[in-house]
Amino acid sequence: ERRHMKKDWEIYRDTGILGGYIPEQAKLRQTENGEVATVFRDTTTRIEEDCITKQREMLIGSKRFCITSVFPAEPCATPTDKLLACIDAELEKEARSA
């Protein structure tokens, strides 16, 4: 069953935000090297030698925001690895102070 994907104007009507973050509408694409990339319909992706840049615009109220995210082309760790390292550091800090 395919769910209805809201149009940009419907999102704006319902939320007041143009270009809202809707993870359930993301598309997963496999890259040439076998990795999985998340693609949103309102995001522009540029791949360069040393980085991957994702850009999108959001209209919130009467203000326009241009969002740019820059990721290294060859990451040293996954976001999950970094989150687990942060959690481990917090647990270690708590254990030392107890």
MOPAC internal coordinates of N, CA, C and O (Angstrom, degrees):
PM7 1SCF
backbone

  N    0.0000 0     0.00 0     0.00 0    0    0    0
  C    1.4504 1     0.00 0     0.00 0    1    0    0
  C    1.5374 1   108.95 1     0.00 0    2    1    0
  O    1.2310 1   120.48 1   -50.15 1    3    2    1
  N    1.2931 1   116.69 1   129.85 1    3    2    1
  C    1.4610 1   121.77 1  -179.76 1    5    3    2
  C    1.5192 1   109.80 1  -100.52 1    6    5    3
  O    1.2310 1   121.06 1   -52.71 1    7    6    5
  N    1.3367 1   115.57 1   127.29 1    7    6    5
  C    1.4533 1   119.31 1  -178.52 1    9    7    6
  C    1.5248 1   110.14 1   -85.89 1   10    9    7
  O    1.2310 1   121.69 1   -28.18 1   11   10    9
  N    1.3229 1   114.37 1   151.82 1   11   10    9
  C    1.4585 1   121.72 1   178.84 1   13   11   10
  C    1.5274 1   109.99 1   -66.87 1   14   13   11
  O    1.2310 1   120.14 1   -51.71 1   15   14   13
  N    1.3261 1   117.34 1   128.29 1   15   14   13
  C    1.4562 1   121.61 1   176.12 1   17   15   14
  C    1.5194 1   107.68 1   -96.55 1   18   17   15
  O    1.2310 1   121.10 1   -57.62 1   19   18   17
  N    1.3289 1   115.49 1   122.38 1   19   18   17
  C    1.4599 1   119.25 1  -178.53 1   21   19   18
  C    1.5206 1   110.58 1   -65.80 1   22   21   19
  O    1.2310 1   121.16 1   -34.18 1   23   22   21
  N    1.3056 1   115.40 1   145.82 1   23   22   21
  C    1.4582 1   121.73 1   173.72 1   25   23   22
  C    1.5314 1   108.13 1   -79.56 1   26   25   23
  O    1.2310 1   120.54 1   -19.59 1   27   26   25
  N    1.3389 1   116.58 1   160.41 1   27   26   25
  C    1.4652 1   120.70 1  -178.26 1   29   27   26
  C    1.5264 1   111.98 1   -55.08 1   30   29   27
  O    1.2310 1   120.01 1   138.34 1   31   30   29
  N    1.3290 1   117.58 1   -41.66 1   31   30   29
  C    1.4675 1   119.52 1  -177.96 1   33   31   30
  C    1.5267 1   111.12 1   -67.37 1   34   33   31
  O    1.2310 1   120.11 1   149.37 1   35   34   33
  N    1.3512 1   117.40 1   -30.63 1   35   34   33
  C    1.4671 1   120.62 1   177.47 1   37   35   34
  C    1.5325 1   110.96 1   -69.40 1   38   37   35
  O    1.2310 1   120.92 1   140.38 1   39   38   37
  N    1.3203 1   115.84 1   -39.62 1   39   38   37
  C    1.4675 1   120.01 1   176.78 1   41   39   38
  C    1.5215 1   109.56 1   -62.85 1   42   41   39
  O    1.2310 1   120.67 1   134.63 1   43   42   41
  N    1.3330 1   116.32 1   -45.37 1   43   42   41
  C    1.4635 1   120.49 1   179.47 1   45   43   42
  C    1.5279 1   110.69 1   -62.28 1   46   45   43
  O    1.2310 1   120.62 1   137.05 1   47   46   45
  N    1.3348 1   116.42 1   -42.95 1   47   46   45
  C    1.4605 1   121.00 1   178.76 1   49   47   46
  C    1.5305 1   110.84 1   -60.26 1   50   49   47
  O    1.2310 1   120.25 1   137.15 1   51   50   49
  N    1.3248 1   117.12 1   -42.85 1   51   50   49
  C    1.4553 1   121.96 1  -174.42 1   53   51   50
  C    1.5352 1   113.49 1   -80.96 1   54   53   51
  O    1.2310 1   120.13 1   150.45 1   55   54   53
  N    1.3219 1   117.36 1   -29.55 1   55   54   53
  C    1.4705 1   119.84 1  -173.27 1   57   55   54
  C    1.5141 1   114.28 1  -120.37 1   58   57   55
  O    1.2310 1   119.95 1   160.66 1   59   58   57
  N    1.3344 1   117.71 1   -19.34 1   59   58   57
  C    1.4565 1   120.29 1  -173.68 1   61   59   58
  C    1.5130 1   112.67 1    78.99 1   62   61   59
  O    1.2310 1   120.48 1  -173.53 1   63   62   61
  N    1.3441 1   116.68 1     6.47 1   63   62   61
  C    1.4599 1   121.73 1  -179.53 1   65   63   62
  C    1.5185 1   108.41 1  -120.52 1   66   65   63
  O    1.2310 1   120.60 1   -56.55 1   67   66   65
  N    1.3279 1   116.47 1   123.45 1   67   66   65
  C    1.4614 1   120.83 1   175.44 1   69   67   66
  C    1.5218 1   107.30 1   -91.48 1   70   69   67
  O    1.2310 1   120.27 1   -53.62 1   71   70   69
  N    1.3037 1   117.08 1   126.38 1   71   70   69
  C    1.4589 1   120.77 1  -177.12 1   73   71   70
  C    1.5099 1   111.16 1    85.91 1   74   73   71
  O    1.2310 1   120.30 1  -142.98 1   75   74   73
  N    1.3413 1   117.03 1    37.02 1   75   74   73
  C    1.4564 1   120.87 1  -178.96 1   77   75   74
  C    1.5180 1   112.29 1   -64.15 1   78   77   75
  O    1.2310 1   120.81 1   -30.15 1   79   78   77
  N    1.3117 1   116.06 1   149.85 1   79   78   77
  C    1.4613 1   122.74 1   179.34 1   81   79   78
  C    1.5253 1   108.54 1   -79.79 1   82   81   79
  O    1.2310 1   120.39 1   -69.04 1   83   82   81
  N    1.3214 1   116.85 1   110.96 1   83   82   81
  C    1.4587 1   121.68 1  -177.82 1   85   83   82
  C    1.5289 1   107.36 1  -126.48 1   86   85   83
  O    1.2310 1   120.10 1   -91.30 1   87   86   85
  N    1.3340 1   117.41 1    88.70 1   87   86   85
  C    1.4641 1   119.93 1  -173.93 1   89   87   86
  C    1.5275 1   114.36 1   -59.80 1   90   89   87
  O    1.2310 1   119.84 1   150.05 1   91   90   89
  N    1.3321 1   117.91 1   -29.95 1   91   90   89
  C    1.4634 1   119.00 1  -179.31 1   93   91   90
  C    1.5204 1   112.63 1   -70.13 1   94   93   91
  O    1.2310 1   119.97 1   169.36 1   95   94   93
  N    1.3388 1   117.66 1   -10.64 1   95   94   93
  C    1.4558 1   120.51 1   177.56 1   97   95   94
  C    1.5292 1   112.37 1  -101.46 1   98   97   95
  O    1.2310 1   120.55 1  -170.51 1   99   98   97
  N    1.3206 1   116.56 1     9.49 1   99   98   97
  C    1.4631 1   120.21 1   178.19 1  101   99   98
  C    1.5162 1   110.17 1   -73.61 1  102  101   99
  O    1.2310 1   120.99 1   -29.36 1  103  102  101
  N    1.3022 1   115.71 1   150.64 1  103  102  101
  C    1.4573 1   122.10 1   175.42 1  105  103  102
  C    1.5254 1   107.18 1  -109.76 1  106  105  103
  O    1.2310 1   120.24 1   -40.14 1  107  106  105
  N    1.2992 1   117.14 1   139.86 1  107  106  105
  C    1.4596 1   121.82 1   176.92 1  109  107  106
  C    1.5206 1   107.84 1  -103.04 1  110  109  107
  O    1.2310 1   120.64 1   -52.86 1  111  110  109
  N    1.3100 1   116.38 1   127.14 1  111  110  109
  C    1.4606 1   121.98 1  -179.97 1  113  111  110
  C    1.5329 1   108.84 1  -123.50 1  114  113  111
  O    1.2310 1   121.02 1   -40.45 1  115  114  113
  N    1.3224 1   115.65 1   139.55 1  115  114  113
  C    1.4546 1   119.89 1   176.44 1  117  115  114
  C    1.5218 1   108.97 1   -88.39 1  118  117  115
  O    1.2310 1   120.71 1   -49.57 1  119  118  117
  N    1.3260 1   116.25 1   130.43 1  119  118  117
  C    1.4609 1   121.13 1  -179.89 1  121  119  118
  C    1.5262 1   109.87 1   -81.91 1  122  121  119
  O    1.2310 1   121.00 1    -5.93 1  123  122  121
  N    1.3239 1   115.70 1   174.07 1  123  122  121
  C    1.4640 1   120.74 1  -178.64 1  125  123  122
  C    1.5197 1   112.62 1   -60.95 1  126  125  123
  O    1.2310 1   120.63 1   148.41 1  127  126  125
  N    1.3479 1   116.41 1   -31.59 1  127  126  125
  C    1.4618 1   119.26 1  -178.59 1  129  127  126
  C    1.5296 1   112.75 1   -92.79 1  130  129  127
  O    1.2310 1   120.20 1  -167.80 1  131  130  129
  N    1.3406 1   117.22 1    12.20 1  131  130  129
  C    1.4552 1   121.11 1   173.93 1  133  131  130
  C    1.5235 1   115.72 1    91.20 1  134  133  131
  O    1.2310 1   119.69 1   177.25 1  135  134  133
  N    1.3355 1   118.19 1    -2.75 1  135  134  133
  C    1.4537 1   120.73 1   178.43 1  137  135  134
  C    1.5285 1   109.50 1   -79.27 1  138  137  135
  O    1.2310 1   120.78 1   -14.94 1  139  138  137
  N    1.3163 1   116.12 1   165.06 1  139  138  137
  C    1.4561 1   121.33 1   179.27 1  141  139  138
  C    1.5224 1   109.18 1  -107.29 1  142  141  139
  O    1.2310 1   120.59 1   -49.51 1  143  142  141
  N    1.3344 1   116.48 1   130.49 1  143  142  141
  C    1.4633 1   122.34 1   178.97 1  145  143  142
  C    1.5247 1   108.67 1  -114.66 1  146  145  143
  O    1.2310 1   120.70 1   -42.97 1  147  146  145
  N    1.3323 1   116.27 1   137.03 1  147  146  145
  C    1.4581 1   121.70 1   176.60 1  149  147  146
  C    1.5172 1   108.33 1   -90.32 1  150  149  147
  O    1.2310 1   120.33 1   -51.33 1  151  150  149
  N    1.3296 1   116.97 1   128.67 1  151  150  149
  C    1.4531 1   121.55 1  -177.10 1  153  151  150
  C    1.5313 1   108.99 1  -123.45 1  154  153  151
  O    1.2310 1   120.61 1   -52.63 1  155  154  153
  N    1.3367 1   116.45 1   127.37 1  155  154  153
  C    1.4525 1   122.17 1   174.89 1  157  155  154
  C    1.5168 1   107.88 1  -106.30 1  158  157  155
  O    1.2310 1   120.36 1   -33.30 1  159  158  157
  N    1.3091 1   116.91 1   146.70 1  159  158  157
  C    1.4658 1   120.44 1  -174.65 1  161  159  158
  C    1.5207 1   113.13 1   -66.99 1  162  161  159
  O    1.2310 1   119.48 1   159.32 1  163  162  161
  N    1.3324 1   118.59 1   -20.68 1  163  162  161
  C    1.4632 1   120.57 1  -178.17 1  165  163  162
  C    1.5231 1   112.57 1  -105.10 1  166  165  163
  O    1.2310 1   120.01 1  -160.95 1  167  166  165
  N    1.3253 1   117.58 1    19.05 1  167  166  165
  C    1.4556 1   121.77 1  -176.88 1  169  167  166
  C    1.5194 1   110.15 1  -117.98 1  170  169  167
  O    1.2310 1   120.94 1   -44.93 1  171  170  169
  N    1.3216 1   115.80 1   135.07 1  171  170  169
  C    1.4618 1   121.78 1   175.12 1  173  171  170
  C    1.5195 1   107.88 1   -99.74 1  174  173  171
  O    1.2310 1   120.49 1   -49.75 1  175  174  173
  N    1.3230 1   116.68 1   130.25 1  175  174  173
  C    1.4637 1   121.58 1  -179.13 1  177  175  174
  C    1.5195 1   109.42 1  -114.64 1  178  177  175
  O    1.2310 1   121.13 1   -49.05 1  179  178  177
  N    1.3370 1   115.45 1   130.95 1  179  178  177
  C    1.4733 1   121.77 1   174.84 1  181  179  178
  C    1.5154 1   107.80 1  -120.60 1  182  181  179
  O    1.2310 1   120.88 1   -51.71 1  183  182  181
  N    1.3233 1   115.92 1   128.29 1  183  182  181
  C    1.4628 1   120.76 1   178.30 1  185  183  182
  C    1.5200 1   107.93 1  -108.19 1  186  185  183
  O    1.2310 1   121.27 1   -57.89 1  187  186  185
  N    1.3333 1   115.17 1   122.11 1  187  186  185
  C    1.4603 1   121.74 1   178.38 1  189  187  186
  C    1.5197 1   108.05 1  -119.20 1  190  189  187
  O    1.2310 1   120.40 1    -2.67 1  191  190  189
  N    1.3213 1   116.84 1   177.33 1  191  190  189
  C    1.4613 1   120.40 1  -177.20 1  193  191  190
  C    1.5211 1   113.14 1   -60.07 1  194  193  191
  O    1.2310 1   120.31 1   137.14 1  195  194  193
  N    1.3396 1   117.01 1   -42.86 1  195  194  193
  C    1.4589 1   119.85 1  -173.38 1  197  195  194
  C    1.5229 1   114.90 1  -106.80 1  198  197  195
  O    1.2310 1   120.05 1   173.86 1  199  198  197
  N    1.3447 1   117.51 1    -6.14 1  199  198  197
  C    1.4662 1   118.74 1  -178.58 1  201  199  198
  C    1.5297 1   112.20 1  -158.41 1  202  201  199
  O    1.2310 1   122.18 1   -15.49 1  203  202  201
  N    1.3119 1   113.43 1   164.51 1  203  202  201
  C    1.4633 1   122.16 1   173.81 1  205  203  202
  C    1.5237 1   105.98 1  -119.34 1  206  205  203
  O    1.2310 1   120.49 1   -53.30 1  207  206  205
  N    1.3251 1   116.67 1   126.70 1  207  206  205
  C    1.4624 1   121.69 1  -177.71 1  209  207  206
  C    1.5219 1   109.27 1  -114.65 1  210  209  207
  O    1.2310 1   121.06 1   -48.69 1  211  210  209
  N    1.3326 1   115.58 1   131.31 1  211  210  209
  C    1.4677 1   121.16 1   176.17 1  213  211  210
  C    1.5192 1   107.29 1  -119.27 1  214  213  211
  O    1.2310 1   120.62 1   -49.26 1  215  214  213
  N    1.3456 1   116.41 1   130.74 1  215  214  213
  C    1.4613 1   121.47 1  -178.86 1  217  215  214
  C    1.5178 1   110.37 1  -127.66 1  218  217  215
  O    1.2310 1   121.43 1   -36.24 1  219  218  217
  N    1.3316 1   114.86 1   143.76 1  219  218  217
  C    1.4566 1   120.76 1   174.48 1  221  219  218
  C    1.5201 1   108.69 1  -152.30 1  222  221  219
  O    1.2310 1   121.10 1   -20.40 1  223  222  221
  N    1.3105 1   115.50 1   159.60 1  223  222  221
  C    1.4577 1   121.51 1   178.20 1  225  223  222
  C    1.5123 1   108.65 1  -117.08 1  226  225  223
  O    1.2310 1   121.48 1   -36.80 1  227  226  225
  N    1.3326 1   114.78 1   143.20 1  227  226  225
  C    1.4602 1   120.39 1   176.92 1  229  227  226
  C    1.5153 1   108.49 1  -131.34 1  230  229  227
  O    1.2310 1   120.64 1   -40.75 1  231  230  229
  N    1.3100 1   116.38 1   139.25 1  231  230  229
  C    1.4483 1   122.52 1   175.51 1  233  231  230
  C    1.5208 1   106.74 1  -111.30 1  234  233  231
  O    1.2310 1   120.54 1   -68.03 1  235  234  233
  N    1.3230 1   116.58 1   111.97 1  235  234  233
  C    1.4549 1   121.54 1  -178.91 1  237  235  234
  C    1.5196 1   107.06 1  -119.54 1  238  237  235
  O    1.2310 1   121.27 1   -64.25 1  239  238  237
  N    1.3316 1   115.17 1   115.75 1  239  238  237
  C    1.4550 1   119.24 1  -172.33 1  241  239  238
  C    1.5112 1   107.40 1    64.20 1  242  241  239
  O    1.2310 1   120.30 1    57.26 1  243  242  241
  N    1.3081 1   117.03 1  -122.74 1  243  242  241
  C    1.4611 1   120.34 1   178.07 1  245  243  242
  C    1.5197 1   111.65 1  -108.74 1  246  245  243
  O    1.2310 1   120.18 1  -169.92 1  247  246  245
  N    1.3401 1   117.26 1    10.08 1  247  246  245
  C    1.4623 1   121.07 1  -178.66 1  249  247  246
  C    1.5212 1   110.78 1  -104.39 1  250  249  247
  O    1.2310 1   121.36 1   -42.51 1  251  250  249
  N    1.3259 1   115.00 1   137.49 1  251  250  249
  C    1.4587 1   122.02 1   179.05 1  253  251  250
  C    1.5303 1   108.55 1  -102.54 1  254  253  251
  O    1.2310 1   120.67 1   -52.22 1  255  254  253
  N    1.3137 1   116.32 1   127.78 1  255  254  253
  C    1.4545 1   122.00 1   179.12 1  257  255  254
  C    1.5140 1   109.08 1  -115.76 1  258  257  255
  O    1.2310 1   120.47 1   -46.98 1  259  258  257
  N    1.3278 1   116.70 1   133.02 1  259  258  257
  C    1.4563 1   122.55 1   174.62 1  261  259  258
  C    1.5314 1   106.60 1  -106.41 1  262  261  259
  O    1.2310 1   120.40 1   -63.79 1  263  262  261
  N    1.3061 1   116.85 1   116.21 1  263  262  261
  C    1.4575 1   122.89 1  -175.92 1  265  263  262
  C    1.5234 1   108.42 1  -104.58 1  266  265  263
  O    1.2310 1   120.69 1   -52.36 1  267  266  265
  N    1.3233 1   116.30 1   127.64 1  267  266  265
  C    1.4547 1   121.39 1   177.28 1  269  267  266
  C    1.5246 1   108.45 1  -126.29 1  270  269  267
  O    1.2310 1   120.65 1   -53.11 1  271  270  269
  N    1.3142 1   116.36 1   126.89 1  271  270  269
  C    1.4612 1   122.34 1   175.28 1  273  271  270
  C    1.5137 1   107.59 1  -115.60 1  274  273  271
  O    1.2310 1   120.68 1   -46.76 1  275  274  273
  N    1.3339 1   116.30 1   133.24 1  275  274  273
  C    1.4631 1   121.51 1  -179.02 1  277  275  274
  C    1.5266 1   108.04 1  -120.12 1  278  277  275
  O    1.2310 1   121.25 1   -52.67 1  279  278  277
  N    1.3295 1   115.22 1   127.33 1  279  278  277
  C    1.4552 1   121.30 1  -179.11 1  281  279  278
  C    1.5220 1   108.54 1  -121.78 1  282  281  279
  O    1.2310 1   119.63 1   -37.13 1  283  282  281
  N    1.3380 1   118.31 1   142.87 1  283  282  281
  C    1.4703 1   119.30 1   176.98 1  285  283  282
  C    1.5204 1   110.07 1   -65.54 1  286  285  283
  O    1.2310 1   120.60 1   -35.81 1  287  286  285
  N    1.3198 1   116.46 1   144.19 1  287  286  285
  C    1.4622 1   120.82 1   179.69 1  289  287  286
  C    1.5228 1   110.95 1   -65.29 1  290  289  287
  O    1.2310 1   120.35 1   145.83 1  291  290  289
  N    1.3074 1   116.94 1   -34.17 1  291  290  289
  C    1.4616 1   122.44 1   178.33 1  293  291  290
  C    1.5278 1   108.45 1  -121.02 1  294  293  291
  O    1.2310 1   119.76 1   -95.14 1  295  294  293
  N    1.3255 1   118.06 1    84.86 1  295  294  293
  C    1.4681 1   119.70 1  -177.99 1  297  295  294
  C    1.5245 1   111.42 1   -66.92 1  298  297  295
  O    1.2310 1   121.21 1   -32.43 1  299  298  297
  N    1.3291 1   115.30 1   147.57 1  299  298  297
  C    1.4608 1   120.08 1   179.23 1  301  299  298
  C    1.5233 1   111.35 1   -87.67 1  302  301  299
  O    1.2310 1   120.17 1   164.63 1  303  302  301
  N    1.3361 1   117.27 1   -15.37 1  303  302  301
  C    1.4640 1   121.63 1   179.33 1  305  303  302
  C    1.5241 1   108.73 1  -156.12 1  306  305  303
  O    1.2310 1   120.99 1   -22.51 1  307  306  305
  N    1.3180 1   115.70 1   157.49 1  307  306  305
  C    1.4528 1   120.04 1   176.02 1  309  307  306
  C    1.5288 1   109.01 1   -82.56 1  310  309  307
  O    1.2310 1   119.50 1   -17.74 1  311  310  309
  N    1.3206 1   118.55 1   162.26 1  311  310  309
  C    1.4677 1   119.81 1   175.44 1  313  311  310
  C    1.5332 1   111.64 1   -57.11 1  314  313  311
  O    1.2310 1   120.03 1   144.14 1  315  314  313
  N    1.3209 1   117.55 1   -35.86 1  315  314  313
  C    1.4673 1   120.87 1   178.32 1  317  315  314
  C    1.5218 1   110.66 1   -64.46 1  318  317  315
  O    1.2310 1   120.13 1   137.60 1  319  318  317
  N    1.3391 1   117.37 1   -42.40 1  319  318  317
  C    1.4661 1   121.21 1   177.43 1  321  319  318
  C    1.5283 1   110.53 1   -58.24 1  322  321  319
  O    1.2310 1   120.83 1   136.00 1  323  322  321
  N    1.3335 1   116.02 1   -44.00 1  323  322  321
  C    1.4655 1   120.28 1  -178.69 1  325  323  322
  C    1.5264 1   111.35 1   -67.07 1  326  325  323
  O    1.2310 1   120.22 1   140.35 1  327  326  325
  N    1.3292 1   117.19 1   -39.65 1  327  326  325
  C    1.4540 1   121.13 1   178.42 1  329  327  326
  C    1.5283 1   110.33 1   -64.63 1  330  329  327
  O    1.2310 1   120.12 1   135.42 1  331  330  329
  N    1.3252 1   117.37 1   -44.58 1  331  330  329
  C    1.4651 1   120.63 1   178.68 1  333  331  330
  C    1.5260 1   111.34 1   -62.65 1  334  333  331
  O    1.2310 1   119.92 1   141.02 1  335  334  333
  N    1.3211 1   117.77 1   -38.98 1  335  334  333
  C    1.4656 1   121.08 1   177.40 1  337  335  334
  C    1.5281 1   110.60 1   -63.42 1  338  337  335
  O    1.2310 1   120.36 1   140.85 1  339  338  337
  N    1.3267 1   116.92 1   -39.15 1  339  338  337
  C    1.4626 1   121.54 1   178.11 1  341  339  338
  C    1.5342 1   110.57 1   -65.14 1  342  341  339
  O    1.2310 1   120.54 1   135.83 1  343  342  341
  N    1.3211 1   116.57 1   -44.17 1  343  342  341
  C    1.4685 1   121.28 1   178.57 1  345  343  342
  C    1.5302 1   110.12 1   -62.65 1  346  345  343
  O    1.2310 1   120.46 1   135.24 1  347  346  345
  N    1.3427 1   116.72 1   -44.76 1  347  346  345
  C    1.4626 1   120.61 1   178.68 1  349  347  346
  C    1.5223 1   111.24 1   -59.96 1  350  349  347
  O    1.2310 1   120.05 1   138.09 1  351  350  349
  N    1.3363 1   117.52 1   -41.91 1  351  350  349
  C    1.4608 1   121.43 1   179.29 1  353  351  350
  C    1.5343 1   111.06 1   -63.64 1  354  353  351
  O    1.2310 1   120.27 1   139.50 1  355  354  353
  N    1.3339 1   117.09 1   -40.50 1  355  354  353
  C    1.4683 1   120.67 1   177.36 1  357  355  354
  C    1.5241 1   111.16 1   -64.65 1  358  357  355
  O    1.2310 1   120.43 1   136.17 1  359  358  357
  N    1.3323 1   116.78 1   -43.83 1  359  358  357
  C    1.4802 1   120.08 1   179.07 1  361  359  358
  C    1.5149 1   111.04 1   -63.54 1  362  361  359
  O    1.2310 1   120.30 1   139.64 1  363  362  361
  N    1.3338 1   117.04 1   -40.36 1  363  362  361
  C    1.4589 1   121.42 1   177.99 1  365  363  362
  C    1.5271 1   110.63 1   -63.95 1  366  365  363
  O    1.2310 1   120.36 1   138.27 1  367  366  365
  N    1.3136 1   116.92 1   -41.73 1  367  366  365
  C    1.4776 1   122.45 1   178.11 1  369  367  366
  C    1.5330 1   110.64 1   -61.95 1  370  369  367
  O    1.2310 1   120.58 1   136.57 1  371  370  369
  N    1.3447 1   116.50 1   -43.43 1  371  370  369
  C    1.4597 1   121.06 1   178.70 1  373  371  370
  C    1.5235 1   111.33 1   -65.18 1  374  373  371
  O    1.2310 1   120.34 1   141.33 1  375  374  373
  N    1.3416 1   116.95 1   -38.67 1  375  374  373
  C    1.4608 1   120.72 1  -179.57 1  377  375  374
  C    1.5271 1   110.99 1   -66.84 1  378  377  375
  O    1.2310 1   119.81 1   143.48 1  379  378  377
  N    1.3349 1   117.97 1   -36.52 1  379  378  377
  C    1.4629 1   121.03 1   178.60 1  381  379  378
  C    1.5184 1   112.40 1   -69.52 1  382  381  379
  O    1.2310 1   120.55 1   146.80 1  383  382  381
  N    1.3167 1   116.54 1   -33.20 1  383  382  381
  C    1.4758 1   119.76 1  -177.22 1  385  383  382
  C    1.5281 1   112.02 1   -85.63 1  386  385  383
  O    1.2310 1   119.76 1   171.92 1  387  386  385
  N    1.3274 1   118.07 1    -8.08 1  387  386  385
  C    1.4711 1   120.24 1  -178.57 1  389  387  386
  C    1.4930 1   113.02 1   -85.44 1  390  389  387
  O    1.2310 1   120.10 1   180.00 1  391  390  389

